[in-house]
Amino acid sequence: MSNRPIYLDSHATTPVDERVLAAMLPYFTEKFGNPASINHVYGWEAEAAVRQTREILAAAINATPEEIVFTSGATEANNLAIKGVAEAYFKKGQHIITVATEHKAVLDPCEYLKTLGFGITILPVQQDGIIDLIELEKALRSETILVSVMAANNEIGVLQPLAEIGEMCRNRNIIFHTDAAQAIGKIPLDVQAMNIDLMSLTAHKVYGAKGIGALYVRRRNPRVQLAPQLHGGGHERGMRSGTLYTPQIVGFGKAVEIALAERATENLRLTQLRERLWLQLSQLAGIHLNGHPTQRLAGNLNISVAGVDGAALSLGLQPVMAVSSGSACSSAVTAPSHVLTALGNSEQLAYASVRFGIGRFNTTEEIDLVAKHAIATIQSLRKQKTLV
Ligand SMILES: *Cc1c(COP(=O)(O)O)cnc(C)c1O
């Protein structure tokens, strides 16, 4: 373990917290029942455990347990929300609004709906990564059925003004979906106060296991209709069939419970680490911060580095730190990050950028080591460049 690079990629995924793992383990073995089995204790104890996570998630976002639909993660939750609304409401209207900096799990379902004839408006963002509410208002039409704006960005950590967007949508009877994969357990979320109708969640960005997530689906004021995307046994009130993955669900609940209990102290500590890293890196000239300086996730620092080649920078950092660079990680072809270019970065600057995702298990010593190595790498690359 010790000579592996320092993990600073918490927006990609996080390790399972030991306390989460301990809570999950009995549900693989002695408590292995199917929560849908209603005739015996094996089923009952699994159902009770699933119920407990529903209650924890609901309380975390000010919803009710019946409004939580478990999915395999935020990708599936986003697909269910967007395609589910499109299919259920297409007679009301066929226009959807989203944002250029959304995750591909939002943009791609929208692109898909476009091929079916839906009108999709993709809002730009301001230079700080935040949407312009006036632009959003201008984009709303009578046939708009859905607005999808993420809570916290996975690349630049920027937080969108959910309450203002929610109010705008509610006043016009438009469904508001938010992808809160990066936000749950990290920032306050309140589906009532923020007028959120659908919210995508995932466990593995908050020290739970991969392969489990949830979609919050509003049941009253108004009741949101969704066309299921997986048909079968009618689980999750018909919205998402498939046997529930009890151990992962138990861990999801535990992970969110821990995150909420420790949020204040953890956010303070992560902010201090981020500031410590930024203070050192910003000593160099030509380093620029991507995204709003304060309206962002505590653990996120995203920088562009002028005067270096993106691929060389990424290679140079690799032995010491596990970070993400500014190319689109999800596709086979290398393309610059659509988020960074949406902020106005040139393609070259977007490539030469680094996302530091600081997490629960990072230490001050690690941050100092990372800063030192990053500075040395950038200086050496710039020197080489002037020599050729
Ligand atoms: C990670 C992430 C997703 C995808 O979540 P999975 O649970 O891995 O499918 C979607 N949206 C955002 C903003 C994310 O950060």
The ligand as an SDF file (V2000), in Angstrom:
LIG
                    3D

 15 15  0  0  0  0  0  0  0  0999 V2000
  -20.3390    9.6060  -10.1630 C   0  0  0  0  0  0  0  0  0  0  0  0
  -21.4070   10.4380  -10.7210 C   0  0  0  0  0  0  0  0  0  0  0  0
  -22.4570    9.8740  -11.4520 C   0  0  0  0  0  0  0  0  0  0  0  0
  -22.5280    8.4140  -11.7560 C   0  0  0  0  0  0  0  0  0  0  0  0
  -22.8280    7.6930  -10.5860 O   0  0  0  0  0  0  0  0  0  0  0  0
  -22.7290    6.1060  -10.5630 P   0  0  0  0  0  0  0  0  0  0  0  0
  -23.3300    5.7550   -9.2360 O   0  0  0  0  0  0  0  0  0  0  0  0
  -21.2740    5.7980  -10.6430 O   0  0  0  0  0  0  0  0  0  0  0  0
  -23.5040    5.5770  -11.6960 O   0  0  0  0  0  0  0  0  0  0  0  0
  -23.4380   10.7090  -11.9210 C   0  0  0  0  0  0  0  0  0  0  0  0
  -23.3980   12.0240  -11.6960 N   0  0  0  0  0  0  0  0  0  0  0  0
  -22.4110   12.6080  -11.0040 C   0  0  0  0  0  0  0  0  0  0  0  0
  -22.4260   14.0790  -10.7760 C   0  0  0  0  0  0  0  0  0  0  0  0
  -21.3790   11.8290  -10.4960 C   0  0  0  0  0  0  0  0  0  0  0  0
  -20.3960   12.4100   -9.8300 O   0  0  0  0  0  0  0  0  0  0  0  0
  1  2  1  0
  2  3  1  0
  2 14  2  0
  3  4  1  0
  3 10  2  0
  4  5  1  0
  5  6  1  0
  6  7  2  0
  6  8  1  0
  6  9  1  0
 10 11  1  0
 11 12  2  0
 12 13  1  0
 12 14  1  0
 14 15  1  0
M  END
$$$$
